[in-house]
Amino acid sequence: MKLYQVLGFFFLLNQIGWATLCAQPISTTSGPTVPGLTTPGPTVPGLIPVPVSYTHQPGAFRVSASTSIEADRQLSGETASFLQQAIEQLTRYRLPIGQPAQPNAIRLRIDSTMITQREGYRLVAAPGALTITGHDKAGVFYGLQTLVQLLNQAGPSYGIASCQIDDYPRFSYRGMHLDVSRHLFPVSFIKKYIDLLASYKFNTFHWHLTDDQGWRIEIKRYPALQQKAAYRSETMIGHKKELPHRFDGKRYGGYYSQTEVKDIVRYAAQRHVTVIPEIEMPGHALAALSAYPQFGCLKPDGRPGGPYQTATFWGVFDDVFCAGTDSTFTFLENVLDEVVTLFPSTSIHIGGDECPKTRWKTCARCQARIKAEHLKDEDELQSYFIRRIEQHLNKKGRQIIGWDEILEGTGPSLRLSPTATVMSWQGTQGGIDAMRQKRKAIMTPESHVYFDYYQSLYPEEPLTAAGYTPLSKVYAYEPVPAEVTAGEAAYLTGVQGNAWSEYMDSPEKAEYMIFPRALAVAEIAWSQRSQRNYTDFLRRLRLQEPMLSRRKINYANRFDEVTDTVTVSNNGTVQIILTTTLPNAVIRYNTDGTIPTKDSPEYDRPLTISTSGVVKAAVFKDSQQHGRVFQKEFTISKATGKPITFTYPPKGNYRPASMLVAINGVNGTSRYNTGEWLGFQRNDVEAVIDLQTVQTISRIGTHVLNYHWQRMWAPTQLRFAVSEDGKTYRDVYEQTQFSINGINPVEAKFKPVHARYVRVQAMNKGIIPAGEYGAGTNAWLLLDEFIIN
């Protein structure tokens, strides 16, 4: 094994986690199963999700024009027809249905005694017959999906190696979300999306239908929702961080008629996908209030609120439904009464997230409600709101799902019913709290399964919301928190991936952002934890690519491109480790900033970086370049690799494993969760860099990240000071204004001085002011890369 392969191994362990990589791959009798990075033998099929077990046997079953389909009477004609259509689309053979005892038949059976797990199935392929036996209709359907995947990988002979596959899901809830409020998608795409979910054994489609930027479902009792709330005057272009905001000047909107909704729900049900609608409340209500302003709060002087308009850009807005007037609840209950007639799902999602309390604090009606209901504050008023809506839906025989904010509220009368489900998005704590309260939970943390984040650090990536969530990070996510007991974990019903559409303005863009990351969620949700292996997942994913292409899915095939890790050793040496997951490939690189070719040096060991410049690299296989060109810029200074200490350490997701990130020669980027930025909350920053010898310096620099939309605020004051002995410091620079809404580069130039120690002090903003996102909470202060020359 080459050195760079060994280093790549440890890089993957760091990115994916020992537990996942060391899991045993799928079991097979055709050869040994090797833990870790070893890929199973070639007889293991390219199935996603990976099944519980696969046993290879001699021979093969071949689909031909003479093959027939037989189905038990308990199965609807739709099940056999689905298989018939899928085979016809692939092979052009239209197989006859319902001819028993035919040779070379595909037989569909239900036997809950043989297959004991709900939604489970057994697929047995042998010369002359292929039998799928399910515990129930859903089990048979998932067996068909496995068969379709096998046929797509069978080649022109349509031969399936004789085998036995036993399979069943790990979680009962396996969901994918789609936001249609920010951008509306046609019915044809919604159906295509449902087809893809069914192909990978998802059983839930979470349809986010209302938000500040548009109301997307017809409610006959309130026609202004269709006439006004479904449209916005224009849409922001570019990113919301760019100031001033730019707009396209074009009216945008639309909605799904009740006829279309019924058709989509029926279409999904035929594919064993439950559609759960989300009607947002009490926040994210601007679109609804633009149509019915009477349901907004009173102004401080008692006048009606507003005027309101459907939001034209992305964010969280202070205008929410008024909790102090019964007419608001009448309106929402009437809306939900129509919704439940359209969606037979047991649960209805009512949102409950990101509700600012600004208007409630000054609304006389809301304050009167707090007093009348003996509530402590506006947070308990939200709990009252959610509980009242839940009671109405419970009377209709439905249960609620809500984002983890629905757990707020402590009084006995404010507690949710035991049937409520908490969808944990802000992290895992909401789900943990729900499970400990013996309440159902669904894990969907923003950190791992939000697909509006970048999946690559390459600058060519299309614009999206923020952050960095590569396929490897999605796959590494384990829904069962280590902190819960086995009894508590029993309340975890499943996991969901979320697709927020602020920057997904077309079906093609949505597909690029969602796939193949959704396939990683599919495997997390269905497959047993012990079966998951990232290297083998990539092998199977590559085998899925022809099927994705045939189905015209604009998936992101970027997962084998070069990735990197930058390290700083104790002696201050900076190195970059390059990695690719493409088998039998090499990485070629240049350190002079030029694009590598097939004749460039082959990477075989970490590259030591001693001067400023740009490293470029690419993956080559059989002398052909695969994927895009990787590049990493280094700024080497007198601070690079030197000891650094912080009076107060960084916190949360912005606390790197090593503080040397601050002086590793790499600047933090706008994709702020890559591990380069150091974040501080509540405390000011005081860092001291030890140059180890007294030197002459005349420049000190750093970078400040100013993203108010992510609660990141520039310091109120930034100071640089120098010292020769580490005790007596003198200031050399001060800055109090940071005008860029994004990364603010700071470069202090001063007359040359002698110094060994450089002190950086930054005063935290503290509490976020009223009217800003996250008002009343603690601001983050993010810094990166101290440069001294």
Secondary structure, 3 states (H helix, E strand, C coil): CCHHHHHHHHHHHHHHCHHHHCCCCCCCCCCCCCCCCCCCCCCCCCCCCCCCEEEEEEEEEECCCCCEEEECCCCCHHHHHHHHHHHHHHHCCCCCECCCCCCCEEEEEECCCCCCCCCCEEEEEECCEEEEEECCHHHHHHHHHHHHHHHHCCCCCCEEEEEEEEECCCCCEEEEEEECCCCCCCHHHHHHHHHHHHHCCCCEEEEECEECCEECECCCCCCHHHHHHCEECCCEECCCCCCCCEECCCCEECCECHHHHHHHHHHHHHCCCEEEEEEEECCCCHHHHHHCHHHECCCCCCCCCCCCCCCCCCCCCCCCECCCCHHHHHHHHHHHHHHHHHCCCCEEEEECCCCCCHHHHHCHHHHHHHHHCCCCCHHHHHHHHHHHHHHHHHHCCCEEEEEHHHHCCCCHHHCCCCCCEEEECCCCHHHHHHHHCCCEEEECCHHHHECCEECCCCCCCCCCCEEECCHHHHHHCCCCCCCCCHHHHCCEEEEEEECCCCCCCCHHHHHHHHCCHHHHHHHHHHCCHHHCCHHHHHHHHHHHHHHHHHCCCCCCCCCCCCEEEEEECCCCCEEEEEECCCCCCEEEEECCCCCCCCCCCECCCCEEECCCEEEEEEEEECCEEEEEEEEEEECCCCCCCCCEEECCCCCHHHCCCCHHHHHCCCCCCCCCCCCCCEEEECCCEEEEEEEEEEEEEEEEEEEEECCHHHCECCCCEEEEEEECCCCCCEEEEEECCCCCCCEEEEEEEEEEEEEEEEEEEEECCCECCCCCCCCCCECEEEEEEEEEC
